């Protein structure tokens, strides 16, 4: 399939860089099961379902420190950030920067079409204006497990010294 672009300005679209179809897991799945699947398939971001409906999202970073028998529900994020497949990669990168997340669920109406990650956008750096490269911990420059401070900077959970301090907005990280 040829690459689709936004006709008005020739920007690459999310549908061309997203991973599809996404691998979704049930919220009752164990951390061990998710980590095994991640290792086997090289997937790090999972939409989570309950009775076939998206209820959350988890990145393997969110599973660090969890017990192997814990359920994904105990580790999931419920603040799922979405983007339509016809959005430009630049718009997706901007949304990731604004919301402090490392992945977006791609929805076409109510239908889940894929996932686009910071890494997917890095592969197409020219089209997103290098926006995803700007998101890193202001202390150590890591690009994973980031939180946005009340001052608008990003800090990884290791530098913050806590999983979710009250003065931070949560983000998925890469």
N, C-alpha and C positions, 0 to 999 in steps of 0.2 A: 504494500500500500504506500503511495507517495506521501511525503510529509505534507500535512495541512498547515496553512498559515492564515493569519488574520489578513484578509485581502487588503484592508486599508493601509496597513503599515508593514506587511510582510513579516510579522513576528511569528515564531514557532508556537504551536499550540500545545497545551498540557497533554492532549490525547496522544501526541507523538513521542512523549518522553516518559509517560506513566507506565507502571507495571500493571499488567492486566492479564487475566482476572486476578483480583486480590485474593489472598488466602486468609479467610476469616476463621476464627475459632470461637467456640462456645465459652461463655464466661465461667462455666464450671470446669473447663480444662485445667489441668495442673500446670504449674510452672515448669515442672520437669518435661511434660509433654510439649509445651511451647518451645522450650530451649532445645529439645531434641529435633523438632521440626525446623527450627531456625538453623541449627547446625547442618542438618541434612539438605536443606533447600536454599540456604544462603539468604533467608528472609529475616528481617529485623523489625518490621512493623506489621501489626495485625489488627484489623478491625475485630471487635468482639460482638458476638450475637447472643441474644436471649430470645428464644422462640422465633428465630429467623429475622429479628429486628436488630439493627445496629444500636448498641447501648454504650459503647465505649471503644477505647483504643489502647493498645499497649505496644511499647517498644521494648526490645530486650534489655535496654538500659534500665527500664522501670522494674525489671525482675531481679536486679542485683540486690542481694541481701534478703530476698524472700526465701521461704522454705520450699524445697522441691515439691512438697505435697500441697502447698498453698494453691488456692484457685486463682485464676487470672482476674476474677472479679475483685479480689483483695488488692490487686496491683494496678488496676486499670485507671485510665483517665476518662472522665466523662465529658470533657470540653473538646469534643471532636471538631476540628476545623476542616471545612470542605471547600471544594472548588469545582466548577463545571469543566467538562472536558474541552470546551471551546475557549476557555480562558487562555491568555497568552502565558508563556513561561515567565515572562517579566512580571505579570500580574501575580502569578503564583509565588514567585520569589518575594515580591513585596509583601504579600499576605503572610508568608512565613516569617519575614523580618518583623512585621507589625505585631504578630501574635506570639512570636518567640517559640515557634514550633519547628520541628525538623521534617515533618511530613504532613501531607494533606490527603484526605480521602476525596476521591474524584466521584462526584455524584452527577447523574444526568436525570434531573427531576428527583424521584425517590429511589432510582436504581443506582446501585453501587457499580461503578465501571472500572475503578482502579485505585492505585495509590501513587502519588508522586512524592519523592523524597528530596531532601537537600542534595543528596548525591546524584539523583537523576538530573537535577538542575545544574549541578556543577559540571556535568558532562557536556552541557550546552551553555557554558559560561558567557559566550558572546551574546546570546539572545536574552539573557536575564540581566545584562549590564553589570555582572559581578556582584549583584546584591547579596547572594547567599554567602559569598566570601567575607562579607562584613560582619556576619553573625558569629561571634566567638566570645569566650570568657575574657573579660577585660583584664583578668589577673594572670591566667596561665595560657590563654589562647586556644584552649580545647574547644571543640565544636560539638561535643556530646553532653547530654543531660544538662541543658542550659535552663536557667531561670532568669526572668527579667526583674531587675531591681526597681524599686519605686523611682529611682533616678533615670530609668530608661536604659540602663546598661545591662549587659548579660553577664552572668556569673554561673560557672558550673557548680553542681551540688557539692563537689569536693572542696572548692574554694569557699563556698558559702558556709560549709561546716554543718549543714543540716539538709534533710531531704526537702522540706517545704517550709522555710521560715515565713512568718506572717506578713512580712513586708515585700514578699515576692509574688509575682504571678507565675503559675506553673507553665512549663513548656515541655514538649515531648523530647526535644533533642534529636540527634541523628542516631 
